[in-house]
Amino acid sequence: MSNKSEALSRRFEAAFMPNYGVPPVALARGEGSRVWDVDGAEYLDLIGGIAVSSLGHAHPALVEAVSRQVATLAHTSNLFLHEPEVLLAERLIGLLGAPARVFLTSSGTEANEAALKLAIKYGKANGRPYVVAAENGFHGRSLGALSLTGKASIRDQFGPFPADVRFVPYGDADALKNAVTAECAAVFLEPTQGEAGVVPPPDGYLRAVREICDTTGALLVTDEIQSAIGRTGHWFAHQHDGVLPDVLTLAKGLGGGLPIGACVGFGDAGTLFAKGDHGSTFGGNPVSAAAALAVLDTIESQGLLEHVKTVGTLLAEGIASVEHPLLKGVRGRGLWLAVVLTAERAARFQTAAQHAGFLVNAVQPDAVRLAPPLVITAEQVTSFVTALPALLDEASHD
């Protein structure tokens, strides 16, 4: 680290709670898919703020929309309505193509909290006292969302939890069928598990889950906090399987960098909440809603869904073509991929990539997550693939 980075890191460490440690890079600015640190070093951003920066950094459409809105009306609370939030809810329903109602939040965790409250209300009204979620799933860190998160290392020390949640192996339809009875209120699943290492479901799994929920009357809740808004080449990842959930949660890429989330209820699930059942002071904030509309408009007008498929295939095939003893393979869809290693060297790979000018995320000890801006170019993707053998060599050394 240079003097600037070291000084800022020391200030961070002194001022913040230690739950993040000290991040290794101090960023100063960004443009497109590139960012620069406080010392002027340039990086290709292959993590995009954890699948958040859909349009990259300083995209003109996002800058214009946010600047215009903040100069007009920055906040209203939920005591008053404004047109950007209505336009956004209408737009999401249109993209989903089914009758629905929307609750806007300011984060993914809040969206999942809303979904859990919907499930609890549904369960209490129908004699259904428990919900089912997946082992190694991740739905957030507040107590409600954490109760759904099947990762013991971050969960166990904060129990007991407010909801009865039963966990089953992800991708195992038989285990799910055994766990979901007429007393189950809801099933919470990610269409692809993100924090577990970008783990897609087996073929036919989500359709089997939909059938199990239909048979038993349990609500199907799909957590698309990371996977939606074009990340996998469709607007929503559940569209790959032709499955419509009862409740859908969104965040991250929806705002392109501005904090926003959404809980969408389809059909009867959209009217489970009564007046006063739930709320959010910042949910549907005008500036965040304007940002989300700009993201959706730009993805559509620039044909980014097809771009994600094309460039994502280039990236996945490029990684798969590399032969190296540390590389096991690649998994995921679109521009949401994991470089899977044969040994627990992901942290070393992340460091090697950083030194070479690439920002990636060691999401699991043997898996490196890639979630770049949807606007990343073929040339930028190729630069990473070209560098990959050297990065694997570096990560292999003690």
C-alpha positions as a Markdown table, in Angstrom:
| # | Residue | x | y | z |
|---|---|---|---|---|
| 1 | Met | 0.0 | 0.0 | 0.0 |
| 2 | Ser | 1.1 | 3.6 | -0.7 |
| 3 | Asn | 0.9 | 6.3 | 1.9 |
| 4 | Lys | -2.6 | 7.4 | 0.8 |
| 5 | Ser | -4.0 | 3.9 | 0.9 |
| 6 | Glu | -2.3 | 3.1 | 4.2 |
| 7 | Ala | -3.6 | 6.4 | 5.8 |
| 8 | Leu | -7.1 | 5.8 | 4.6 |
| 9 | Ser | -7.0 | 2.2 | 5.8 |
| 10 | Arg | -5.9 | 3.3 | 9.3 |
| 11 | Arg | -8.7 | 5.8 | 9.5 |
| 12 | Phe | -11.2 | 3.2 | 8.4 |
| 13 | Glu | -10.0 | 0.8 | 11.0 |
| 14 | Ala | -10.2 | 3.4 | 13.7 |
| 15 | Ala | -13.7 | 4.6 | 12.8 |
| 16 | Phe | -15.6 | 1.5 | 11.9 |
| 17 | Met | -16.8 | -1.6 | 13.7 |
| 18 | Pro | -14.5 | -4.5 | 12.8 |
| 19 | Asn | -17.1 | -6.7 | 11.1 |
| 20 | Tyr | -15.6 | -6.1 | 7.6 |
| 21 | Gly | -11.9 | -6.1 | 8.6 |
| 22 | Val | -10.1 | -3.6 | 6.4 |
| 23 | Pro | -10.9 | -3.9 | 2.7 |
| 24 | Pro | -7.7 | -4.3 | 0.6 |
| 25 | Val | -8.4 | -1.6 | -2.0 |
| 26 | Ala | -9.4 | 2.1 | -1.4 |
| 27 | Leu | -11.4 | 3.1 | -4.5 |
| 28 | Ala | -11.6 | 6.7 | -5.6 |
| 29 | Arg | -13.6 | 6.8 | -8.9 |
| 30 | Gly | -14.9 | 4.6 | -11.7 |
| 31 | Glu | -15.9 | 4.8 | -15.4 |
| 32 | Gly | -17.6 | 2.0 | -17.2 |
| 33 | Ser | -16.1 | -1.3 | -16.1 |
| 34 | Arg | -12.9 | 0.3 | -14.7 |
| 35 | Val | -12.1 | 1.8 | -11.4 |
| 36 | Trp | -9.2 | 3.6 | -9.9 |
| 37 | Asp | -7.9 | 3.6 | -6.4 |
| 38 | Val | -6.7 | 6.6 | -4.3 |
| 39 | Asp | -3.2 | 6.2 | -5.7 |
| 40 | Gly | -4.3 | 6.1 | -9.3 |
| 41 | Ala | -3.9 | 2.4 | -9.9 |
| 42 | Glu | -6.4 | 1.1 | -12.5 |
| 43 | Tyr | -8.5 | -2.1 | -12.2 |
| 44 | Leu | -11.0 | -4.0 | -14.3 |
| 45 | Asp | -14.0 | -4.3 | -12.1 |
| 46 | Leu | -15.2 | -7.9 | -12.3 |
| 47 | Ile | -17.3 | -7.9 | -9.2 |
| 48 | Gly | -19.4 | -4.8 | -9.7 |
| 49 | Gly | -20.1 | -4.0 | -6.1 |
| 50 | Ile | -21.4 | -7.7 | -5.7 |
| 51 | Ala | -23.7 | -7.7 | -8.8 |
| 52 | Val | -24.9 | -4.1 | -8.1 |
| 53 | Ser | -23.3 | -1.9 | -10.7 |
| 54 | Ser | -25.4 | -3.0 | -13.7 |
| 55 | Leu | -24.4 | -0.1 | -15.9 |
| 56 | Gly | -20.9 | 0.2 | -14.6 |
| 57 | His | -19.6 | 3.4 | -13.0 |
| 58 | Ala | -20.6 | 7.0 | -13.9 |
| 59 | His | -23.0 | 5.9 | -16.7 |
| 60 | Pro | -24.5 | 9.0 | -18.2 |
| 61 | Ala | -28.0 | 7.7 | -18.0 |
| 62 | Leu | -27.7 | 7.0 | -14.3 |
| 63 | Val | -25.9 | 10.3 | -13.6 |
| 64 | Glu | -28.6 | 12.3 | -15.4 |
| 65 | Ala | -31.6 | 10.5 | -13.8 |
| 66 | Val | -30.2 | 10.8 | -10.3 |
| 67 | Ser | -29.1 | 14.4 | -10.7 |
| 68 | Arg | -32.4 | 15.5 | -12.1 |
| 69 | Gln | -34.4 | 13.7 | -9.4 |
| 70 | Val | -32.3 | 14.9 | -6.5 |
| 71 | Ala | -32.7 | 18.4 | -7.7 |
| 72 | Thr | -36.5 | 18.0 | -7.9 |
| 73 | Leu | -37.6 | 15.8 | -4.9 |
| 74 | Ala | -35.1 | 13.8 | -2.9 |
| 75 | His | -37.4 | 12.2 | -0.3 |
| 76 | Thr | -41.0 | 11.9 | 0.7 |
| 77 | Ser | -41.2 | 9.0 | 3.2 |
| 78 | Asn | -44.2 | 6.6 | 2.9 |
| 79 | Leu | -46.6 | 9.3 | 4.0 |
| 80 | Phe | -46.8 | 10.7 | 0.5 |
| 81 | Leu | -46.6 | 9.1 | -3.0 |
| 82 | His | -44.6 | 10.2 | -6.0 |
| 83 | Glu | -44.6 | 9.2 | -9.6 |
| 84 | Pro | -41.1 | 7.6 | -9.9 |
| 85 | Glu | -42.1 | 4.8 | -7.4 |
| 86 | Val | -45.4 | 4.2 | -9.2 |
| 87 | Leu | -43.6 | 4.1 | -12.6 |
| 88 | Leu | -41.1 | 1.6 | -11.2 |
| 89 | Ala | -43.7 | -0.7 | -9.7 |
| 90 | Glu | -45.6 | -0.6 | -12.9 |
| 91 | Arg | -42.5 | -1.3 | -14.9 |
| 92 | Leu | -41.5 | -4.3 | -12.8 |
| 93 | Ile | -45.0 | -5.8 | -13.1 |
| 94 | Gly | -44.8 | -5.4 | -16.8 |
| 95 | Leu | -41.5 | -7.1 | -17.1 |
| 96 | Leu | -42.7 | -10.0 | -14.9 |
| 97 | Gly | -45.8 | -10.4 | -17.1 |
| 98 | Ala | -48.2 | -11.4 | -14.4 |
| 99 | Pro | -50.6 | -9.7 | -12.0 |
| 100 | Ala | -48.7 | -8.6 | -9.0 |
| 101 | Arg | -48.2 | -6.0 | -6.2 |
| 102 | Val | -44.9 | -4.4 | -5.2 |
| 103 | Phe | -43.4 | -3.3 | -1.9 |
| 104 | Leu | -40.3 | -1.2 | -2.3 |
| 105 | Thr | -37.4 | -1.3 | 0.2 |
| 106 | Ser | -33.9 | 0.1 | 0.4 |
| 107 | Ser | -32.0 | -3.2 | 0.5 |
| 108 | Gly | -32.2 | -6.9 | -0.3 |
| 109 | Thr | -32.3 | -7.9 | 3.3 |
| 110 | Glu | -35.3 | -5.7 | 3.8 |
| 111 | Ala | -37.0 | -7.3 | 0.8 |
| 112 | Asn | -36.5 | -10.7 | 2.3 |
| 113 | Glu | -37.8 | -9.5 | 5.7 |
| 114 | Ala | -41.0 | -8.4 | 3.9 |
| 115 | Ala | -41.2 | -11.7 | 2.2 |
| 116 | Leu | -40.8 | -13.6 | 5.5 |
| 117 | Lys | -43.5 | -11.4 | 7.1 |
| 118 | Leu | -45.8 | -12.3 | 4.2 |
| 119 | Ala | -45.1 | -16.0 | 4.7 |
| 120 | Ile | -45.7 | -15.8 | 8.5 |
| 121 | Lys | -49.0 | -14.0 | 8.0 |
| 122 | Tyr | -50.0 | -16.5 | 5.4 |
| 123 | Gly | -49.0 | -19.4 | 7.7 |
| 124 | Lys | -50.8 | -18.0 | 10.7 |
| 125 | Ala | -54.0 | -17.6 | 8.7 |
| 126 | Asn | -53.8 | -21.2 | 7.4 |
| 127 | Gly | -52.3 | -23.3 | 10.2 |
| 128 | Arg | -48.9 | -23.4 | 8.6 |
| 129 | Pro | -46.2 | -22.8 | 11.3 |
| 130 | Tyr | -42.9 | -23.3 | 9.5 |
| 131 | Val | -41.0 | -22.5 | 6.3 |
| 132 | Val | -38.3 | -24.4 | 4.4 |
| 133 | Ala | -35.1 | -23.0 | 3.0 |
| 134 | Ala | -31.9 | -24.4 | 1.5 |
| 135 | Glu | -28.6 | -25.4 | 3.1 |
| 136 | Asn | -25.9 | -22.9 | 2.2 |
| 137 | Gly | -28.5 | -20.4 | 1.1 |
| 138 | Phe | -28.1 | -16.7 | 1.8 |
| 139 | His | -30.9 | -14.3 | 2.4 |
| 140 | Gly | -29.4 | -11.5 | 4.5 |
| 141 | Arg | -28.1 | -10.8 | 8.0 |
| 142 | Ser | -30.9 | -9.2 | 9.9 |
| 143 | Leu | -32.5 | -11.6 | 12.3 |
| 144 | Gly | -35.5 | -12.5 | 10.1 |
| 145 | Ala | -33.4 | -12.9 | 6.9 |
| 146 | Leu | -30.7 | -14.7 | 8.9 |
| 147 | Ser | -33.2 | -17.2 | 10.1 |
| 148 | Leu | -33.6 | -18.2 | 6.4 |
| 149 | Thr | -29.9 | -18.3 | 5.8 |
| 150 | Gly | -28.5 | -21.9 | 5.9 |
| 151 | Lys | -24.9 | -21.1 | 6.7 |
| 152 | Ala | -24.0 | -22.1 | 10.3 |
| 153 | Ser | -20.8 | -20.0 | 10.5 |
| 154 | Ile | -22.8 | -16.7 | 10.3 |
| 155 | Arg | -26.0 | -17.9 | 11.8 |
| 156 | Asp | -25.6 | -20.0 | 14.9 |
| 157 | Gln | -24.2 | -17.4 | 17.3 |
| 158 | Phe | -27.2 | -15.1 | 16.8 |
| 159 | Gly | -30.1 | -17.6 | 17.5 |
| 160 | Pro | -32.7 | -18.3 | 18.6 |
| 161 | Phe | -34.6 | -17.0 | 15.6 |
| 162 | Pro | -38.1 | -15.6 | 15.2 |
| 163 | Ala | -39.2 | -18.1 | 12.6 |
| 164 | Asp | -39.2 | -22.0 | 12.5 |
| 165 | Val | -37.1 | -22.7 | 9.4 |
| 166 | Arg | -36.2 | -26.2 | 8.3 |
| 167 | Phe | -33.3 | -26.7 | 5.9 |
| 168 | Val | -32.8 | -29.1 | 3.0 |
| 169 | Pro | -30.0 | -29.7 | 0.6 |
| 170 | Tyr | -30.2 | -27.3 | -2.4 |
| 171 | Gly | -31.1 | -29.1 | -5.6 |
| 172 | Asp | -32.5 | -32.2 | -3.9 |
| 173 | Ala | -36.2 | -32.3 | -5.0 |
| 174 | Asp | -36.9 | -35.5 | -3.0 |
| 175 | Ala | -35.6 | -33.9 | 0.2 |
| 176 | Leu | -37.7 | -30.8 | -0.4 |
| 177 | Lys | -40.8 | -32.9 | -1.1 |
| 178 | Asn | -40.3 | -34.7 | 2.2 |
| 179 | Ala | -39.9 | -31.4 | 4.1 |
| 180 | Val | -42.8 | -29.5 | 2.6 |
| 181 | Thr | -46.2 | -30.6 | 4.0 |
| 182 | Ala | -49.6 | -29.0 | 4.3 |
| 183 | Glu | -48.2 | -27.3 | 7.4 |
| 184 | Cys | -45.4 | -25.5 | 5.5 |
| 185 | Ala | -46.1 | -21.8 | 4.9 |
| 186 | Ala | -43.4 | -21.1 | 2.3 |
| 187 | Val | -40.3 | -22.3 | 0.5 |
| 188 | Phe | -37.4 | -19.8 | 0.2 |
| 189 | Leu | -34.9 | -20.5 | -2.5 |
| 190 | Glu | -32.3 | -18.7 | -4.7 |
| 191 | Pro | -32.7 | -19.7 | -8.4 |
| 192 | Thr | -28.9 | -19.9 | -8.3 |
| 193 | Gln | -27.2 | -19.8 | -4.9 |
| 194 | Gly | -24.9 | -16.8 | -4.8 |
| 195 | Glu | -22.9 | -16.7 | -1.6 |
| 196 | Ala | -22.5 | -20.5 | -1.8 |
| 197 | Gly | -20.3 | -20.0 | -4.8 |
| 198 | Val | -22.7 | -19.2 | -7.8 |
| 199 | Val | -24.3 | -22.7 | -7.7 |
| 200 | Pro | -27.0 | -23.2 | -10.4 |
| 201 | Pro | -29.8 | -25.6 | -9.7 |
| 202 | Pro | -30.0 | -29.0 | -11.5 |
| 203 | Asp | -32.1 | -29.2 | -14.6 |
| 204 | Gly | -35.8 | -29.3 | -13.7 |
| 205 | Tyr | -35.3 | -28.5 | -10.0 |
| 206 | Leu | -37.2 | -25.2 | -10.0 |
| 207 | Arg | -40.1 | -26.8 | -11.9 |
| 208 | Ala | -40.2 | -29.6 | -9.3 |
| 209 | Val | -40.2 | -27.0 | -6.5 |
| 210 | Arg | -43.1 | -25.2 | -8.1 |
| 211 | Glu | -45.0 | -28.5 | -8.4 |
| 212 | Ile | -44.3 | -29.3 | -4.7 |
| 213 | Cys | -45.6 | -25.9 | -3.6 |
| 214 | Asp | -48.7 | -26.2 | -5.8 |
| 215 | Thr | -49.5 | -29.6 | -4.4 |
| 216 | Thr | -49.1 | -28.6 | -0.8 |
| 217 | Gly | -50.3 | -25.0 | -0.9 |
| 218 | Ala | -47.0 | -23.6 | 0.3 |
| 219 | Leu | -45.8 | -20.2 | -1.1 |
| 220 | Leu | -42.8 | -20.3 | -3.4 |
| 221 | Val | -40.5 | -17.4 | -2.6 |
| 222 | Thr | -37.5 | -16.8 | -5.0 |
| 223 | Asp | -34.7 | -14.6 | -3.8 |
| 224 | Glu | -33.3 | -12.9 | -6.8 |
| 225 | Ile | -31.3 | -10.2 | -5.0 |
| 226 | Gln | -28.2 | -11.1 | -7.0 |
| 227 | Ser | -29.6 | -13.0 | -10.0 |
| 228 | Ala | -32.2 | -10.5 | -11.5 |
| 229 | Ile | -32.1 | -7.4 | -13.7 |
| 230 | Gly | -30.3 | -9.0 | -16.6 |
| 231 | Arg | -27.5 | -10.6 | -14.6 |
| 232 | Thr | -28.0 | -14.1 | -16.1 |
| 233 | Gly | -29.2 | -12.9 | -19.6 |
| 234 | His | -32.9 | -12.8 | -18.6 |
| 235 | Trp | -34.6 | -10.0 | -16.7 |
| 236 | Phe | -35.1 | -12.6 | -13.9 |
| 237 | Ala | -33.3 | -15.9 | -13.4 |
| 238 | His | -36.5 | -17.9 | -12.8 |
| 239 | Gln | -37.4 | -17.2 | -16.4 |
| 240 | His | -34.7 | -19.6 | -17.5 |
| 241 | Asp | -37.0 | -22.4 | -16.1 |
| 242 | Gly | -40.4 | -21.0 | -17.0 |
| 243 | Val | -41.4 | -20.9 | -13.4 |
| 244 | Leu | -43.4 | -18.1 | -11.7 |
| 245 | Pro | -43.0 | -17.7 | -8.0 |
| 246 | Asp | -45.6 | -16.5 | -5.5 |
| 247 | Val | -43.2 | -14.0 | -4.1 |
| 248 | Leu | -40.1 | -12.5 | -5.6 |
| 249 | Thr | -37.4 | -10.4 | -3.9 |
| 250 | Leu | -35.1 | -8.0 | -5.8 |
| 251 | Ala | -32.3 | -5.5 | -5.0 |
| 252 | Lys | -28.6 | -5.0 | -5.9 |
| 253 | Gly | -28.6 | -4.6 | -9.7 |
| 254 | Leu | -32.0 | -2.9 | -9.7 |
| 255 | Gly | -30.6 | 0.5 | -8.6 |
| 256 | Gly | -27.3 | 0.3 | -10.5 |
| 257 | Gly | -25.5 | 1.6 | -7.3 |
| 258 | Leu | -28.3 | 3.4 | -5.6 |
| 259 | Pro | -29.9 | 1.5 | -2.6 |
| 260 | Ile | -33.2 | -0.1 | -3.5 |
| 261 | Gly | -35.0 | -3.4 | -3.2 |
| 262 | Ala | -38.4 | -4.8 | -3.9 |
| 263 | Cys | -40.7 | -7.6 | -2.6 |
| 264 | Val | -43.2 | -8.6 | -5.3 |
| 265 | Gly | -46.3 | -10.7 | -4.5 |
| 266 | Phe | -48.1 | -12.4 | -7.4 |
| 267 | Gly | -51.9 | -13.0 | -7.3 |
| 268 | Asp | -53.3 | -13.4 | -3.8 |
| 269 | Ala | -49.8 | -13.1 | -2.3 |
| 270 | Gly | -49.7 | -9.5 | -3.4 |
| 271 | Thr | -52.6 | -8.5 | -1.1 |
| 272 | Leu | -51.6 | -10.4 | 2.0 |
| 273 | Phe | -50.5 | -7.3 | 3.8 |
| 274 | Ala | -53.1 | -5.0 | 5.2 |
| 275 | Lys | -52.7 | -1.3 | 5.9 |
| 276 | Gly | -50.1 | -0.9 | 8.7 |
| 277 | Asp | -48.7 | -4.4 | 8.4 |
| 278 | His | -45.3 | -3.3 | 7.1 |
| 279 | Gly | -43.4 | -0.1 | 6.1 |
| 280 | Ser | -40.1 | 1.5 | 5.2 |
| 281 | Thr | -39.1 | 5.2 | 5.6 |
| 282 | Phe | -36.7 | 5.0 | 2.7 |
| 283 | Gly | -38.3 | 2.3 | 0.6 |
| 284 | Gly | -39.3 | 3.7 | -2.8 |
| 285 | Asn | -37.1 | 6.8 | -2.3 |
| 286 | Pro | -37.6 | 9.1 | -5.4 |
| 287 | Val | -33.9 | 9.2 | -6.2 |
| 288 | Ser | -33.4 | 5.4 | -6.0 |
| 289 | Ala | -36.6 | 4.9 | -8.0 |
| 290 | Ala | -35.3 | 7.2 | -10.7 |
| 291 | Ala | -32.1 | 5.3 | -10.7 |
| 292 | Ala | -33.9 | 2.0 | -11.1 |
| 293 | Leu | -35.9 | 3.3 | -14.0 |
| 294 | Ala | -32.8 | 4.5 | -15.7 |
| 295 | Val | -31.2 | 1.1 | -15.2 |
| 296 | Leu | -34.2 | -0.7 | -16.7 |
| 297 | Asp | -34.5 | 1.7 | -19.6 |
| 298 | Thr | -30.8 | 1.4 | -20.5 |
| 299 | Ile | -30.7 | -2.4 | -20.3 |
| 300 | Glu | -33.6 | -2.4 | -22.7 |
| 301 | Ser | -32.5 | 0.4 | -25.1 |
| 302 | Gln | -28.9 | -0.9 | -25.4 |
| 303 | Gly | -29.9 | -4.5 | -25.8 |
| 304 | Leu | -27.9 | -5.6 | -22.8 |
| 305 | Leu | -29.8 | -8.8 | -22.2 |
| 306 | Glu | -28.4 | -10.2 | -25.4 |
| 307 | His | -25.0 | -8.6 | -24.7 |
| 308 | Val | -24.9 | -10.4 | -21.4 |
| 309 | Lys | -25.5 | -13.7 | -23.1 |
| 310 | Thr | -22.9 | -13.1 | -25.7 |
| 311 | Val | -20.1 | -11.7 | -23.5 |
| 312 | Gly | -21.0 | -14.2 | -20.7 |
| 313 | Thr | -20.6 | -17.1 | -23.1 |
| 314 | Leu | -17.2 | -15.6 | -24.2 |
| 315 | Leu | -16.1 | -15.4 | -20.6 |
| 316 | Ala | -17.3 | -18.8 | -19.6 |
| 317 | Glu | -15.9 | -20.5 | -22.6 |
| 318 | Gly | -12.6 | -18.6 | -22.2 |
| 319 | Ile | -12.2 | -19.8 | -18.6 |
| 320 | Ala | -13.2 | -23.4 | -19.6 |
| 321 | Ser | -10.5 | -23.4 | -22.3 |
| 322 | Val | -7.7 | -22.8 | -19.8 |
| 323 | Glu | -5.9 | -26.0 | -18.7 |
| 324 | His | -4.3 | -25.6 | -15.3 |
| 325 | Pro | -4.0 | -27.9 | -12.3 |
| 326 | Leu | -5.6 | -25.4 | -10.0 |
| 327 | Leu | -8.6 | -24.8 | -12.3 |
| 328 | Lys | -11.5 | -27.2 | -11.9 |
| 329 | Gly | -13.9 | -25.3 | -14.2 |
| 330 | Val | -16.5 | -22.6 | -14.4 |
| 331 | Arg | -20.2 | -22.5 | -13.4 |
| 332 | Gly | -23.0 | -20.0 | -13.6 |
| 333 | Arg | -25.0 | -18.1 | -16.2 |
| 334 | Gly | -24.6 | -14.9 | -18.1 |
| 335 | Leu | -22.3 | -12.5 | -16.3 |
| 336 | Trp | -22.7 | -14.3 | -13.0 |
| 337 | Leu | -20.0 | -16.9 | -12.9 |
| 338 | Ala | -17.6 | -18.7 | -10.5 |
| 339 | Val | -14.1 | -19.8 | -11.3 |
| 340 | Val | -14.0 | -23.1 | -9.5 |
| 341 | Leu | -10.6 | -24.2 | -8.1 |
| 342 | Thr | -9.3 | -27.6 | -7.2 |
| 343 | Ala | -7.9 | -26.4 | -3.9 |
| 344 | Glu | -8.8 | -23.8 | -1.3 |
| 345 | Arg | -6.8 | -21.0 | -3.0 |
| 346 | Ala | -9.5 | -18.5 | -3.8 |
| 347 | Ala | -8.2 | -15.8 | -1.4 |
| 348 | Arg | -4.7 | -16.1 | -3.0 |
| 349 | Phe | -6.3 | -15.9 | -6.4 |
| 350 | Gln | -8.1 | -12.7 | -5.4 |
| 351 | Thr | -4.9 | -11.1 | -4.2 |
| 352 | Ala | -3.0 | -12.2 | -7.4 |
| 353 | Ala | -5.9 | -10.7 | -9.5 |
| 354 | Gln | -5.8 | -7.4 | -7.6 |
| 355 | His | -2.1 | -7.1 | -8.1 |
| 356 | Ala | -2.6 | -7.7 | -11.9 |
| 357 | Gly | -5.4 | -5.1 | -12.1 |
| 358 | Phe | -8.5 | -7.2 | -11.8 |
| 359 | Leu | -11.1 | -7.0 | -8.9 |
| 360 | Val | -12.7 | -10.4 | -8.2 |
| 361 | Asn | -14.3 | -12.0 | -5.1 |
| 362 | Ala | -13.2 | -15.1 | -3.2 |
| 363 | Val | -16.8 | -16.0 | -2.4 |
| 364 | Gln | -15.8 | -19.5 | -1.1 |
| 365 | Pro | -12.4 | -21.0 | -0.3 |
| 366 | Asp | -12.4 | -22.8 | -3.7 |
| 367 | Ala | -14.6 | -20.5 | -5.7 |
| 368 | Val | -14.0 | -17.0 | -7.2 |
| 369 | Arg | -17.1 | -15.0 | -8.0 |
| 370 | Leu | -17.3 | -12.8 | -11.2 |
| 371 | Ala | -20.2 | -10.4 | -11.5 |
| 372 | Pro | -18.9 | -7.5 | -13.7 |
| 373 | Pro | -21.1 | -4.6 | -15.0 |
| 374 | Leu | -23.4 | -5.7 | -17.7 |
| 375 | Val | -21.7 | -3.2 | -20.0 |
| 376 | Ile | -18.3 | -5.0 | -19.9 |
| 377 | Thr | -16.8 | -5.4 | -23.3 |
| 378 | Ala | -15.6 | -8.5 | -25.1 |
| 379 | Glu | -12.1 | -7.0 | -25.2 |
| 380 | Gln | -12.2 | -6.5 | -21.4 |
| 381 | Val | -13.4 | -10.0 | -20.8 |
| 382 | Thr | -10.6 | -11.3 | -23.1 |
| 383 | Ser | -8.0 | -9.5 | -21.1 |
| 384 | Phe | -9.0 | -11.4 | -18.0 |
| 385 | Val | -9.1 | -14.7 | -19.8 |
| 386 | Thr | -5.6 | -14.0 | -21.2 |
| 387 | Ala | -4.3 | -13.2 | -17.7 |
| 388 | Leu | -5.9 | -16.2 | -16.1 |
| 389 | Pro | -3.1 | -18.8 | -16.4 |
| 390 | Ala | -0.6 | -16.4 | -14.7 |
| 391 | Leu | -3.1 | -15.7 | -12.0 |
| 392 | Leu | -3.6 | -19.4 | -11.4 |
| 393 | Asp | 0.1 | -19.9 | -11.3 |
| 394 | Glu | 0.5 | -17.1 | -8.7 |
| 395 | Ala | -2.4 | -18.5 | -6.6 |
| 396 | Ser | -0.8 | -21.9 | -6.6 |
| 397 | His | 2.4 | -20.7 | -4.9 |
| 398 | Asp | 2.8 | -20.6 | -1.1 |
